[in-house]
Amino acid sequence: MLTEKTNIDQIEIVADWNIQVRQATVIERDGQFVSRTFHRWVLTPDMDISGQEQKVQDICNAAWTDEVKAAYETFKAEQAARMI
């Protein structure tokens, strides 16, 4: 019998405000490991995180202080100004 399990196995803070999330999908046959694949995504302070797992939300809320959010907004404004 094949089974598939998914879980968030890694959450990292990258480049001051980016939160990188890794989800592992493990396939087993009769309880024996067959394969593992990963899916990653990045969250930024201006994103809606309400659909994320609670542990991801908790880390985002702890990492994204008002100071970090302000720095991210400044970064976005500087990037937008360069595009003009």
mmCIF file of the N, C-alpha and C atoms, coordinates in Angstrom:
data_MODEL
# 
_entry.id   MODEL 
# 
loop_
_atom_site.group_PDB 
_atom_site.id 
_atom_site.type_symbol 
_atom_site.label_atom_id 
_atom_site.label_alt_id 
_atom_site.label_comp_id 
_atom_site.label_asym_id 
_atom_site.label_entity_id 
_atom_site.label_seq_id 
_atom_site.pdbx_PDB_ins_code 
_atom_site.Cartn_x 
_atom_site.Cartn_y 
_atom_site.Cartn_z 
_atom_site.occupancy 
_atom_site.B_iso_or_equiv 
_atom_site.pdbx_formal_charge 
_atom_site.auth_seq_id 
_atom_site.auth_comp_id 
_atom_site.auth_asym_id 
_atom_site.auth_atom_id 
_atom_site.pdbx_PDB_model_num 
ATOM 1   N N  . MET A 1 1  ? 0.828  -1.173 0.000   1.00 0.00 ? 1  MET A N  1 
ATOM 2   C CA . MET A 1 1  ? 0.000  0.000  0.000   1.00 0.00 ? 1  MET A CA 1 
ATOM 3   C C  . MET A 1 1  ? 0.880  1.246  0.000   1.00 0.00 ? 1  MET A C  1 
ATOM 4   N N  . LEU A 1 2  ? 0.567  2.192  -0.892  1.00 0.00 ? 2  LEU A N  1 
ATOM 5   C CA . LEU A 1 2  ? 1.284  3.451  -0.963  1.00 0.00 ? 2  LEU A CA 1 
ATOM 6   C C  . LEU A 1 2  ? 0.616  4.497  -0.077  1.00 0.00 ? 2  LEU A C  1 
ATOM 7   N N  . THR A 1 3  ? 1.429  5.244  0.629   1.00 0.00 ? 3  THR A N  1 
ATOM 8   C CA . THR A 1 3  ? 0.911  6.365  1.415   1.00 0.00 ? 3  THR A CA 1 
ATOM 9   C C  . THR A 1 3  ? 1.718  7.611  1.076   1.00 0.00 ? 3  THR A C  1 
ATOM 10  N N  . GLU A 1 4  ? 1.059  8.740  1.198   1.00 0.00 ? 4  GLU A N  1 
ATOM 11  C CA . GLU A 1 4  ? 1.707  10.028 0.930   1.00 0.00 ? 4  GLU A CA 1 
ATOM 12  C C  . GLU A 1 4  ? 1.462  10.934 2.134   1.00 0.00 ? 4  GLU A C  1 
ATOM 13  N N  . LYS A 1 5  ? 2.534  11.502 2.646   1.00 0.00 ? 5  LYS A N  1 
ATOM 14  C CA . LYS A 1 5  ? 2.438  12.429 3.773   1.00 0.00 ? 5  LYS A CA 1 
ATOM 15  C C  . LYS A 1 5  ? 3.102  13.738 3.395   1.00 0.00 ? 5  LYS A C  1 
ATOM 16  N N  . THR A 1 6  ? 2.457  14.845 3.734   1.00 0.00 ? 6  THR A N  1 
ATOM 17  C CA . THR A 1 6  ? 3.068  16.155 3.514   1.00 0.00 ? 6  THR A CA 1 
ATOM 18  C C  . THR A 1 6  ? 3.166  16.884 4.847   1.00 0.00 ? 6  THR A C  1 
ATOM 19  N N  . ASN A 1 7  ? 4.251  17.632 4.993   1.00 0.00 ? 7  ASN A N  1 
ATOM 20  C CA . ASN A 1 7  ? 4.400  18.460 6.185   1.00 0.00 ? 7  ASN A CA 1 
ATOM 21  C C  . ASN A 1 7  ? 5.388  19.581 5.917   1.00 0.00 ? 7  ASN A C  1 
ATOM 22  N N  . ILE A 1 8  ? 5.201  20.676 6.618   1.00 0.00 ? 8  ILE A N  1 
ATOM 23  C CA . ILE A 1 8  ? 6.138  21.785 6.580   1.00 0.00 ? 8  ILE A CA 1 
ATOM 24  C C  . ILE A 1 8  ? 7.326  21.358 7.433   1.00 0.00 ? 8  ILE A C  1 
ATOM 25  N N  . ASP A 1 9  ? 8.484  21.192 6.789   1.00 0.00 ? 9  ASP A N  1 
ATOM 26  C CA . ASP A 1 9  ? 9.629  20.687 7.541   1.00 0.00 ? 9  ASP A CA 1 
ATOM 27  C C  . ASP A 1 9  ? 10.740 21.707 7.715   1.00 0.00 ? 9  ASP A C  1 
ATOM 28  N N  . GLN A 1 10 ? 10.575 22.900 7.093   1.00 0.00 ? 10 GLN A N  1 
ATOM 29  C CA . GLN A 1 10 ? 11.605 23.914 7.258   1.00 0.00 ? 10 GLN A CA 1 
ATOM 30  C C  . GLN A 1 10 ? 10.998 25.303 7.041   1.00 0.00 ? 10 GLN A C  1 
ATOM 31  N N  . ILE A 1 11 ? 11.333 26.212 7.940   1.00 0.00 ? 11 ILE A N  1 
ATOM 32  C CA . ILE A 1 11 ? 10.911 27.608 7.825   1.00 0.00 ? 11 ILE A CA 1 
ATOM 33  C C  . ILE A 1 11 ? 12.148 28.446 8.132   1.00 0.00 ? 11 ILE A C  1 
ATOM 34  N N  . GLU A 1 12 ? 12.530 29.301 7.169   1.00 0.00 ? 12 GLU A N  1 
ATOM 35  C CA . GLU A 1 12 ? 13.755 30.080 7.328   1.00 0.00 ? 12 GLU A CA 1 
ATOM 36  C C  . GLU A 1 12 ? 13.484 31.564 7.087   1.00 0.00 ? 12 GLU A C  1 
ATOM 37  N N  . ILE A 1 13 ? 14.182 32.406 7.830   1.00 0.00 ? 13 ILE A N  1 
ATOM 38  C CA . ILE A 1 13 ? 14.167 33.841 7.568   1.00 0.00 ? 13 ILE A CA 1 
ATOM 39  C C  . ILE A 1 13 ? 15.364 34.124 6.658   1.00 0.00 ? 13 ILE A C  1 
ATOM 40  N N  . VAL A 1 14 ? 15.082 34.725 5.501   1.00 0.00 ? 14 VAL A N  1 
ATOM 41  C CA . VAL A 1 14 ? 16.116 34.971 4.500   1.00 0.00 ? 14 VAL A CA 1 
ATOM 42  C C  . VAL A 1 14 ? 16.102 36.456 4.132   1.00 0.00 ? 14 VAL A C  1 
ATOM 43  N N  . ALA A 1 15 ? 17.265 37.065 4.084   1.00 0.00 ? 15 ALA A N  1 
ATOM 44  C CA . ALA A 1 15 ? 17.404 38.460 3.640   1.00 0.00 ? 15 ALA A CA 1 
ATOM 45  C C  . ALA A 1 15 ? 16.523 39.412 4.438   1.00 0.00 ? 15 ALA A C  1 
ATOM 46  N N  . ASP A 1 16 ? 16.564 39.313 5.732   1.00 0.00 ? 16 ASP A N  1 
ATOM 47  C CA . ASP A 1 16 ? 15.921 40.228 6.679   1.00 0.00 ? 16 ASP A CA 1 
ATOM 48  C C  . ASP A 1 16 ? 14.404 40.064 6.811   1.00 0.00 ? 16 ASP A C  1 
ATOM 49  N N  . TRP A 1 17 ? 13.686 39.908 5.714   1.00 0.00 ? 17 TRP A N  1 
ATOM 50  C CA . TRP A 1 17 ? 12.216 39.873 5.837   1.00 0.00 ? 17 TRP A CA 1 
ATOM 51  C C  . TRP A 1 17 ? 11.558 38.738 5.079   1.00 0.00 ? 17 TRP A C  1 
ATOM 52  N N  . ASN A 1 18 ? 12.248 38.079 4.182   1.00 0.00 ? 18 ASN A N  1 
ATOM 53  C CA . ASN A 1 18 ? 11.650 36.958 3.464   1.00 0.00 ? 18 ASN A CA 1 
ATOM 54  C C  . ASN A 1 18 ? 11.581 35.732 4.363   1.00 0.00 ? 18 ASN A C  1 
ATOM 55  N N  . ILE A 1 19 ? 10.435 35.083 4.356   1.00 0.00 ? 19 ILE A N  1 
ATOM 56  C CA . ILE A 1 19 ? 10.274 33.821 5.077   1.00 0.00 ? 19 ILE A CA 1 
ATOM 57  C C  . ILE A 1 19 ? 10.132 32.739 4.019   1.00 0.00 ? 19 ILE A C  1 
ATOM 58  N N  . GLN A 1 20 ? 11.100 31.818 3.987   1.00 0.00 ? 20 GLN A N  1 
ATOM 59  C CA . GLN A 1 20 ? 11.064 30.719 3.027   1.00 0.00 ? 20 GLN A CA 1 
ATOM 60  C C  . GLN A 1 20 ? 10.507 29.482 3.722   1.00 0.00 ? 20 GLN A C  1 
ATOM 61  N N  . VAL A 1 21 ? 9.504  28.885 3.099   1.00 0.00 ? 21 VAL A N  1 
ATOM 62  C CA . VAL A 1 21 ? 8.834  27.722 3.670   1.00 0.00 ? 21 VAL A CA 1 
ATOM 63  C C  . VAL A 1 21 ? 9.097  26.531 2.763   1.00 0.00 ? 21 VAL A C  1 
ATOM 64  N N  . ARG A 1 22 ? 9.433  25.391 3.364   1.00 0.00 ? 22 ARG A N  1 
ATOM 65  C CA . ARG A 1 22 ? 9.625  24.163 2.590   1.00 0.00 ? 22 ARG A CA 1 
ATOM 66  C C  . ARG A 1 22 ? 8.635  23.111 3.065   1.00 0.00 ? 22 ARG A C  1 
ATOM 67  N N  . GLN A 1 23 ? 7.942  22.542 2.111   1.00 0.00 ? 23 GLN A N  1 
ATOM 68  C CA . GLN A 1 23 ? 6.999  21.457 2.393   1.00 0.00 ? 23 GLN A CA 1 
ATOM 69  C C  . GLN A 1 23 ? 7.550  20.174 1.780   1.00 0.00 ? 23 GLN A C  1 
ATOM 70  N N  . ALA A 1 24 ? 7.641  19.142 2.584   1.00 0.00 ? 24 ALA A N  1 
ATOM 71  C CA . ALA A 1 24 ? 8.121  17.845 2.116   1.00 0.00 ? 24 ALA A CA 1 
ATOM 72  C C  . ALA A 1 24 ? 6.927  16.926 1.875   1.00 0.00 ? 24 ALA A C  1 
ATOM 73  N N  . THR A 1 25 ? 7.001  16.191 0.785   1.00 0.00 ? 25 THR A N  1 
ATOM 74  C CA . THR A 1 25 ? 6.024  15.151 0.489   1.00 0.00 ? 25 THR A CA 1 
ATOM 75  C C  . THR A 1 25 ? 6.786  13.827 0.468   1.00 0.00 ? 25 THR A C  1 
ATOM 76  N N  . VAL A 1 26 ? 6.386  12.917 1.340   1.00 0.00 ? 26 VAL A N  1 
ATOM 77  C CA . VAL A 1 26 ? 7.062  11.631 1.466   1.00 0.00 ? 26 VAL A CA 1 
ATOM 78  C C  . VAL A 1 26 ? 6.116  10.529 1.008   1.00 0.00 ? 26 VAL A C  1 
ATOM 79  N N  . ILE A 1 27 ? 6.621  9.676  0.117   1.00 0.00 ? 27 ILE A N  1 
ATOM 80  C CA . ILE A 1 27 ? 5.870  8.520  -0.366  1.00 0.00 ? 27 ILE A CA 1 
ATOM 81  C C  . ILE A 1 27 ? 6.470  7.280  0.285   1.00 0.00 ? 27 ILE A C  1 
ATOM 82  N N  . GLU A 1 28 ? 5.600  6.437  0.833   1.00 0.00 ? 28 GLU A N  1 
ATOM 83  C CA . GLU A 1 28 ? 6.037  5.173  1.433   1.00 0.00 ? 28 GLU A CA 1 
ATOM 84  C C  . GLU A 1 28 ? 5.217  4.028  0.861   1.00 0.00 ? 28 GLU A C  1 
ATOM 85  N N  . ARG A 1 29 ? 5.861  2.904  0.724   1.00 0.00 ? 29 ARG A N  1 
ATOM 86  C CA . ARG A 1 29 ? 5.169  1.673  0.309   1.00 0.00 ? 29 ARG A CA 1 
ATOM 87  C C  . ARG A 1 29 ? 5.303  0.679  1.456   1.00 0.00 ? 29 ARG A C  1 
ATOM 88  N N  . ASP A 1 30 ? 4.183  0.294  2.021   1.00 0.00 ? 30 ASP A N  1 
ATOM 89  C CA . ASP A 1 30 ? 4.159  -0.657 3.149   1.00 0.00 ? 30 ASP A CA 1 
ATOM 90  C C  . ASP A 1 30 ? 5.095  -0.204 4.273   1.00 0.00 ? 30 ASP A C  1 
ATOM 91  N N  . GLY A 1 31 ? 5.092  1.108  4.542   1.00 0.00 ? 31 GLY A N  1 
ATOM 92  C CA . GLY A 1 31 ? 5.889  1.646  5.632   1.00 0.00 ? 31 GLY A CA 1 
ATOM 93  C C  . GLY A 1 31 ? 7.347  1.889  5.289   1.00 0.00 ? 31 GLY A C  1 
ATOM 94  N N  . GLN A 1 32 ? 7.758  1.567  4.076   1.00 0.00 ? 32 GLN A N  1 
ATOM 95  C CA . GLN A 1 32 ? 9.148  1.755  3.653   1.00 0.00 ? 32 GLN A CA 1 
ATOM 96  C C  . GLN A 1 32 ? 9.254  2.994  2.758   1.00 0.00 ? 32 GLN A C  1 
ATOM 97  N N  . PHE A 1 33 ? 10.260 3.790  3.016   1.00 0.00 ? 33 PHE A N  1 
ATOM 98  C CA . PHE A 1 33 ? 10.489 5.013  2.260   1.00 0.00 ? 33 PHE A CA 1 
ATOM 99  C C  . PHE A 1 33 ? 10.668 4.705  0.776   1.00 0.00 ? 33 PHE A C  1 
ATOM 100 N N  . VAL A 1 34 ? 9.973  5.469  -0.087  1.00 0.00 ? 34 VAL A N  1 
ATOM 101 C CA . VAL A 1 34 ? 10.114 5.342  -1.534  1.00 0.00 ? 34 VAL A CA 1 
ATOM 102 C C  . VAL A 1 34 ? 10.719 6.620  -2.119  1.00 0.00 ? 34 VAL A C  1 
ATOM 103 N N  . SER A 1 35 ? 10.140 7.773  -1.786  1.00 0.00 ? 35 SER A N  1 
ATOM 104 C CA . SER A 1 35 ? 10.666 9.026  -2.326  1.00 0.00 ? 35 SER A CA 1 
ATOM 105 C C  . SER A 1 35 ? 10.257 10.213 -1.460  1.00 0.00 ? 35 SER A C  1 
ATOM 106 N N  . ARG A 1 36 ? 10.991 11.312 -1.673  1.00 0.00 ? 36 ARG A N  1 
ATOM 107 C CA . ARG A 1 36 ? 10.689 12.568 -0.987  1.00 0.00 ? 36 ARG A CA 1 
ATOM 108 C C  . ARG A 1 36 ? 10.874 13.681 -2.010  1.00 0.00 ? 36 ARG A C  1 
ATOM 109 N N  . THR A 1 37 ? 9.905  14.584 -2.066  1.00 0.00 ? 37 THR A N  1 
ATOM 110 C CA . THR A 1 37 ? 10.017 15.765 -2.917  1.00 0.00 ? 37 THR A CA 1 
ATOM 111 C C  . THR A 1 37 ? 9.744  16.994 -2.064  1.00 0.00 ? 37 THR A C  1 
ATOM 112 N N  . PHE A 1 38 ? 10.198 18.135 -2.555  1.00 0.00 ? 38 PHE A N  1 
ATOM 113 C CA . PHE A 1 38 ? 10.047 19.377 -1.818  1.00 0.00 ? 38 PHE A CA 1 
ATOM 114 C C  . PHE A 1 38 ? 9.370  20.431 -2.676  1.00 0.00 ? 38 PHE A C  1 
ATOM 115 N N  . HIS A 1 39 ? 8.604  21.262 -2.017  1.00 0.00 ? 39 HIS A N  1 
ATOM 116 C CA . HIS A 1 39 ? 8.000  22.439 -2.636  1.00 0.00 ? 39 HIS A CA 1 
ATOM 117 C C  . HIS A 1 39 ? 8.334  23.610 -1.721  1.00 0.00 ? 39 HIS A C  1 
ATOM 118 N N  . ARG A 1 40 ? 8.822  24.707 -2.311  1.00 0.00 ? 40 ARG A N  1 
ATOM 119 C CA . ARG A 1 40 ? 9.204  25.882 -1.511  1.00 0.00 ? 40 ARG A CA 1 
ATOM 120 C C  . ARG A 1 40 ? 8.429  27.101 -1.977  1.00 0.00 ? 40 ARG A C  1 
ATOM 121 N N  . TRP A 1 41 ? 8.212  28.018 -1.049  1.00 0.00 ? 41 TRP A N  1 
ATOM 122 C CA . TRP A 1 41 ? 7.644  29.312 -1.395  1.00 0.00 ? 41 TRP A CA 1 
ATOM 123 C C  . TRP A 1 41 ? 8.161  30.349 -0.420  1.00 0.00 ? 41 TRP A C  1 
ATOM 124 N N  . VAL A 1 42 ? 8.088  31.602 -0.855  1.00 0.00 ? 42 VAL A N  1 
ATOM 125 C CA . VAL A 1 42 ? 8.606  32.713 -0.058  1.00 0.00 ? 42 VAL A CA 1 
ATOM 126 C C  . VAL A 1 42 ? 7.457  33.648 0.296   1.00 0.00 ? 42 VAL A C  1 
ATOM 127 N N  . LEU A 1 43 ? 7.450  34.090 1.541   1.00 0.00 ? 43 LEU A N  1 
ATOM 128 C CA . LEU A 1 43 ? 6.453  35.039 2.036   1.00 0.00 ? 43 LEU A CA 1 
ATOM 129 C C  . LEU A 1 43 ? 7.159  36.349 2.379   1.00 0.00 ? 43 LEU A C  1 
ATOM 130 N N  . THR A 1 44 ? 6.487  37.459 2.119   1.00 0.00 ? 44 THR A N  1 
ATOM 131 C CA . THR A 1 44 ? 7.019  38.782 2.448   1.00 0.00 ? 44 THR A CA 1 
ATOM 132 C C  . THR A 1 44 ? 6.017  39.499 3.346   1.00 0.00 ? 44 THR A C  1 
ATOM 133 N N  . PRO A 1 45 ? 6.459  40.528 4.070   1.00 0.00 ? 45 PRO A N  1 
ATOM 134 C CA . PRO A 1 45 ? 5.594  41.190 5.050   1.00 0.00 ? 45 PRO A CA 1 
ATOM 135 C C  . PRO A 1 45 ? 4.307  41.792 4.498   1.00 0.00 ? 45 PRO A C  1 
ATOM 136 N N  . ASP A 1 46 ? 4.224  42.027 3.202   1.00 0.00 ? 46 ASP A N  1 
ATOM 137 C CA . ASP A 1 46 ? 3.009  42.614 2.637   1.00 0.00 ? 46 ASP A CA 1 
ATOM 138 C C  . ASP A 1 46 ? 2.011  41.560 2.156   1.00 0.00 ? 46 ASP A C  1 
ATOM 139 N N  . MET A 1 47 ? 2.289  40.300 2.414   1.00 0.00 ? 47 MET A N  1 
ATOM 140 C CA . MET A 1 47 ? 1.410  39.218 1.956   1.00 0.00 ? 47 MET A CA 1 
ATOM 141 C C  . MET A 1 47 ? 0.396  38.824 3.021   1.00 0.00 ? 47 MET A C  1 
ATOM 142 N N  . ASP A 1 48 ? -0.746 38.315 2.563   1.00 0.00 ? 48 ASP A N  1 
ATOM 143 C CA . ASP A 1 48 ? -1.761 37.748 3.451   1.00 0.00 ? 48 ASP A CA 1 
ATOM 144 C C  . ASP A 1 48 ? -1.310 36.336 3.801   1.00 0.00 ? 48 ASP A C  1 
ATOM 145 N N  . ILE A 1 49 ? -1.047 36.089 5.078   1.00 0.00 ? 49 ILE A N  1 
ATOM 146 C CA . ILE A 1 49 ? -0.561 34.777 5.507   1.00 0.00 ? 49 ILE A CA 1 
ATOM 147 C C  . ILE A 1 49 ? -1.646 33.954 6.201   1.00 0.00 ? 49 ILE A C  1 
ATOM 148 N N  . SER A 1 50 ? -2.884 34.418 6.134   1.00 0.00 ? 50 SER A N  1 
ATOM 149 C CA . SER A 1 50 ? -3.969 33.742 6.856   1.00 0.00 ? 50 SER A CA 1 
ATOM 150 C C  . SER A 1 50 ? -4.193 32.308 6.374   1.00 0.00 ? 50 SER A C  1 
ATOM 151 N N  . GLY A 1 51 ? -3.790 31.977 5.157   1.00 0.00 ? 51 GLY A N  1 
ATOM 152 C CA . GLY A 1 51 ? -3.957 30.622 4.644   1.00 0.00 ? 51 GLY A CA 1 
ATOM 153 C C  . GLY A 1 51 ? -2.799 29.695 4.959   1.00 0.00 ? 51 GLY A C  1 
ATOM 154 N N  . GLN A 1 52 ? -1.779 30.221 5.605   1.00 0.00 ? 52 GLN A N  1 
ATOM 155 C CA . GLN A 1 52 ? -0.607 29.411 5.954   1.00 0.00 ? 52 GLN A CA 1 
ATOM 156 C C  . GLN A 1 52 ? -0.881 28.624 7.237   1.00 0.00 ? 52 GLN A C  1 
ATOM 157 N N  . GLU A 1 53 ? -0.135 27.527 7.417   1.00 0.00 ? 53 GLU A N  1 
ATOM 158 C CA . GLU A 1 53 ? -0.245 26.762 8.660   1.00 0.00 ? 53 GLU A CA 1 
ATOM 159 C C  . GLU A 1 53 ? 0.089  27.669 9.844   1.00 0.00 ? 53 GLU A C  1 
ATOM 160 N N  . GLN A 1 54 ? -0.462 27.350 10.999  1.00 0.00 ? 54 GLN A N  1 
ATOM 161 C CA . GLN A 1 54 ? -0.291 28.199 12.177  1.00 0.00 ? 54 GLN A CA 1 
ATOM 162 C C  . GLN A 1 54 ? 1.172  28.400 12.543  1.00 0.00 ? 54 GLN A C  1 
ATOM 163 N N  . LYS A 1 55 ? 1.991  27.354 12.443  1.00 0.00 ? 55 LYS A N  1 
ATOM 164 C CA . LYS A 1 55 ? 3.405  27.517 12.820  1.00 0.00 ? 55 LYS A CA 1 
ATOM 165 C C  . LYS A 1 55 ? 4.117  28.493 11.885  1.00 0.00 ? 55 LYS A C  1 
ATOM 166 N N  . VAL A 1 56 ? 3.714  28.546 10.612  1.00 0.00 ? 56 VAL A N  1 
ATOM 167 C CA . VAL A 1 56 ? 4.286  29.509 9.674   1.00 0.00 ? 56 VAL A CA 1 
ATOM 168 C C  . VAL A 1 56 ? 3.826  30.913 10.054  1.00 0.00 ? 56 VAL A C  1 
ATOM 169 N N  . GLN A 1 57 ? 2.550  31.063 10.352  1.00 0.00 ? 57 GLN A N  1 
ATOM 170 C CA . GLN A 1 57 ? 2.022  32.366 10.772  1.00 0.00 ? 57 GLN A CA 1 
ATOM 171 C C  . GLN A 1 57 ? 2.735  32.868 12.026  1.00 0.00 ? 57 GLN A C  1 
ATOM 172 N N  . ASP A 1 58 ? 2.961  31.976 12.973  1.00 0.00 ? 58 ASP A N  1 
ATOM 173 C CA . ASP A 1 58 ? 3.613  32.364 14.228  1.00 0.00 ? 58 ASP A CA 1 
ATOM 174 C C  . ASP A 1 58 ? 5.019  32.902 13.983  1.00 0.00 ? 58 ASP A C  1 
ATOM 175 N N  . ILE A 1 59 ? 5.765  32.239 13.111  1.00 0.00 ? 59 ILE A N  1 
ATOM 176 C CA . ILE A 1 59 ? 7.126  32.686 12.821  1.00 0.00 ? 59 ILE A CA 1 
ATOM 177 C C  . ILE A 1 59 ? 7.102  34.009 12.065  1.00 0.00 ? 59 ILE A C  1 
ATOM 178 N N  . CYS A 1 60 ? 6.210  34.135 11.093  1.00 0.00 ? 60 CYS A N  1 
ATOM 179 C CA . CYS A 1 60 ? 6.084  35.398 10.363  1.00 0.00 ? 60 CYS A CA 1 
ATOM 180 C C  . CYS A 1 60 ? 5.758  36.537 11.314  1.00 0.00 ? 60 CYS A C  1 
ATOM 181 N N  . ASN A 1 61 ? 4.792  36.332 12.176  1.00 0.00 ? 61 ASN A N  1 
ATOM 182 C CA . ASN A 1 61 ? 4.382  37.386 13.108  1.00 0.00 ? 61 ASN A CA 1 
ATOM 183 C C  . ASN A 1 61 ? 5.494  37.761 14.081  1.00 0.00 ? 61 ASN A C  1 
ATOM 184 N N  . ALA A 1 62 ? 6.320  36.804 14.458  1.00 0.00 ? 62 ALA A N  1 
ATOM 185 C CA . ALA A 1 62 ? 7.446  37.097 15.351  1.00 0.00 ? 62 ALA A CA 1 
ATOM 186 C C  . ALA A 1 62 ? 8.564  37.817 14.606  1.00 0.00 ? 62 ALA A C  1 
ATOM 187 N N  . ALA A 1 63 ? 8.812  37.428 13.366  1.00 0.00 ? 63 ALA A N  1 
ATOM 188 C CA . ALA A 1 63 ? 9.925  37.993 12.595  1.00 0.00 ? 63 ALA A CA 1 
ATOM 189 C C  . ALA A 1 63 ? 9.602  39.362 12.016  1.00 0.00 ? 63 ALA A C  1 
ATOM 190 N N  . TRP A 1 64 ? 8.362  39.561 11.632  1.00 0.00 ? 64 TRP A N  1 
ATOM 191 C CA . TRP A 1 64 ? 7.975  40.806 10.965  1.00 0.00 ? 64 TRP A CA 1 
ATOM 192 C C  . TRP A 1 64 ? 7.572  41.872 11.980  1.00 0.00 ? 64 TRP A C  1 
ATOM 193 N N  . THR A 1 65 ? 8.550  42.382 12.671  1.00 0.00 ? 65 THR A N  1 
ATOM 194 C CA . THR A 1 65 ? 8.317  43.480 13.616  1.00 0.00 ? 65 THR A CA 1 
ATOM 195 C C  . THR A 1 65 ? 7.955  44.733 12.820  1.00 0.00 ? 65 THR A C  1 
ATOM 196 N N  . ASP A 1 66 ? 7.504  45.761 13.519  1.00 0.00 ? 66 ASP A N  1 
ATOM 197 C CA . ASP A 1 66 ? 7.200  47.029 12.848  1.00 0.00 ? 66 ASP A CA 1 
ATOM 198 C C  . ASP A 1 66 ? 8.440  47.581 12.140  1.00 0.00 ? 66 ASP A C  1 
ATOM 199 N N  . GLU A 1 67 ? 9.600  47.419 12.754  1.00 0.00 ? 67 GLU A N  1 
ATOM 200 C CA . GLU A 1 67 ? 10.852 47.884 12.155  1.00 0.00 ? 67 GLU A CA 1 
ATOM 201 C C  . GLU A 1 67 ? 11.157 47.132 10.855  1.00 0.00 ? 67 GLU A C  1 
ATOM 202 N N  . VAL A 1 68 ? 10.963 45.830 10.859  1.00 0.00 ? 68 VAL A N  1 
ATOM 203 C CA . VAL A 1 68 ? 11.202 45.020 9.661   1.00 0.00 ? 68 VAL A CA 1 
ATOM 204 C C  . VAL A 1 68 ? 10.207 45.390 8.564   1.00 0.00 ? 68 VAL A C  1 
ATOM 205 N N  . LYS A 1 69 ? 8.948  45.575 8.931   1.00 0.00 ? 69 LYS A N  1 
ATOM 206 C CA . LYS A 1 69 ? 7.934  45.965 7.943   1.00 0.00 ? 69 LYS A CA 1 
ATOM 207 C C  . LYS A 1 69 ? 8.266  47.316 7.321   1.00 0.00 ? 69 LYS A C  1 
ATOM 208 N N  . ALA A 1 70 ? 8.735  48.261 8.135   1.00 0.00 ? 70 ALA A N  1 
ATOM 209 C CA . ALA A 1 70 ? 9.110  49.583 7.618   1.00 0.00 ? 70 ALA A CA 1 
ATOM 210 C C  . ALA A 1 70 ? 10.304 49.474 6.672   1.00 0.00 ? 70 ALA A C  1 
ATOM 211 N N  . ALA A 1 71 ? 11.277 48.664 7.028   1.00 0.00 ? 71 ALA A N  1 
ATOM 212 C CA . ALA A 1 71 ? 12.449 48.469 6.156   1.00 0.00 ? 71 ALA A CA 1 
ATOM 213 C C  . ALA A 1 71 ? 12.035 47.840 4.834   1.00 0.00 ? 71 ALA A C  1 
ATOM 214 N N  . TYR A 1 72 ? 11.108 46.913 4.876   1.00 0.00 ? 72 TYR A N  1 
ATOM 215 C CA . TYR A 1 72 ? 10.629 46.272 3.653   1.00 0.00 ? 72 TYR A CA 1 
ATOM 216 C C  . TYR A 1 72 ? 9.896  47.279 2.768   1.00 0.00 ? 72 TYR A C  1 
ATOM 217 N N  . GLU A 1 73 ? 9.070  48.139 3.362   1.00 0.00 ? 73 GLU A N  1 
ATOM 218 C CA . GLU A 1 73 ? 8.354  49.161 2.591   1.00 0.00 ? 73 GLU A CA 1 
ATOM 219 C C  . GLU A 1 73 ? 9.336  50.139 1.953   1.00 0.00 ? 73 GLU A C  1 
ATOM 220 N N  . THR A 1 74 ? 10.382 50.502 2.701   1.00 0.00 ? 74 THR A N  1 
ATOM 221 C CA . THR A 1 74 ? 11.421 51.382 2.156   1.00 0.00 ? 74 THR A CA 1 
ATOM 222 C C  . THR A 1 74 ? 12.111 50.707 0.976   1.00 0.00 ? 74 THR A C  1 
ATOM 223 N N  . PHE A 1 75 ? 12.437 49.443 1.118   1.00 0.00 ? 75 PHE A N  1 
ATOM 224 C CA . PHE A 1 75 ? 13.066 48.676 0.039   1.00 0.00 ? 75 PHE A CA 1 
ATOM 225 C C  . PHE A 1 75 ? 12.177 48.659 -1.203  1.00 0.00 ? 75 PHE A C  1 
ATOM 226 N N  . LYS A 1 76 ? 10.891 48.391 -1.019  1.00 0.00 ? 76 LYS A N  1 
ATOM 227 C CA . LYS A 1 76 ? 9.961  48.356 -2.157  1.00 0.00 ? 76 LYS A CA 1 
ATOM 228 C C  . LYS A 1 76 ? 9.875  49.722 -2.841  1.00 0.00 ? 76 LYS A C  1 
ATOM 229 N N  . ALA A 1 77 ? 9.834  50.793 -2.070  1.00 0.00 ? 77 ALA A N  1 
ATOM 230 C CA . ALA A 1 77 ? 9.766  52.139 -2.632  1.00 0.00 ? 77 ALA A CA 1 
ATOM 231 C C  . ALA A 1 77 ? 11.036 52.457 -3.422  1.00 0.00 ? 77 ALA A C  1 
ATOM 232 N N  . GLU A 1 78 ? 12.198 52.058 -2.901  1.00 0.00 ? 78 GLU A N  1 
ATOM 233 C CA . GLU A 1 78 ? 13.449 52.286 -3.616  1.00 0.00 ? 78 GLU A CA 1 
ATOM 234 C C  . GLU A 1 78 ? 13.484 51.502 -4.925  1.00 0.00 ? 78 GLU A C  1 
ATOM 235 N N  . GLN A 1 79 ? 12.991 50.283 -4.895  1.00 0.00 ? 79 GLN A N  1 
ATOM 236 C CA . GLN A 1 79 ? 12.941 49.467 -6.108  1.00 0.00 ? 79 GLN A CA 1 
ATOM 237 C C  . GLN A 1 79 ? 12.005 50.073 -7.142  1.00 0.00 ? 79 GLN A C  1 
ATOM 238 N N  . ALA A 1 80 ? 10.857 50.561 -6.693  1.00 0.00 ? 80 ALA A N  1 
ATOM 239 C CA . ALA A 1 80 ? 9.889  51.185 -7.606  1.00 0.00 ? 80 ALA A CA 1 
ATOM 240 C C  . ALA A 1 80 ? 10.485 52.446 -8.227  1.00 0.00 ? 80 ALA A C  1 
ATOM 241 N N  . ALA A 1 81 ? 11.222 53.218 -7.448  1.00 0.00 ? 81 ALA A N  1 
ATOM 242 C CA . ALA A 1 81 ? 11.824 54.457 -7.950  1.00 0.00 ? 81 ALA A CA 1 
ATOM 243 C C  . ALA A 1 81 ? 12.866 54.155 -9.032  1.00 0.00 ? 81 ALA A C  1 
ATOM 244 N N  . ARG A 1 82 ? 13.548 53.049 -8.912  1.00 0.00 ? 82 ARG A N  1 
ATOM 245 C CA . ARG A 1 82 ? 14.545 52.663 -9.916  1.00 0.00 ? 82 ARG A CA 1 
ATOM 246 C C  . ARG A 1 82 ? 13.913 52.267 -11.245 1.00 0.00 ? 82 ARG A C  1 
ATOM 247 N N  . MET A 1 83 ? 12.666 51.845 -11.188 1.00 0.00 ? 83 MET A N  1 
ATOM 248 C CA . MET A 1 83 ? 11.972 51.394 -12.389 1.00 0.00 ? 83 MET A CA 1 
ATOM 249 C C  . MET A 1 83 ? 11.461 52.557 -13.245 1.00 0.00 ? 83 MET A C  1 
ATOM 250 N N  . ILE A 1 84 ? 11.458 53.740 -12.663 1.00 0.00 ? 84 ILE A N  1 
ATOM 251 C CA . ILE A 1 84 ? 10.920 54.910 -13.378 1.00 0.00 ? 84 ILE A CA 1 
ATOM 252 C C  . ILE A 1 84 ? 11.976 55.512 -14.266 1.00 0.00 ? 84 ILE A C  1 
# 
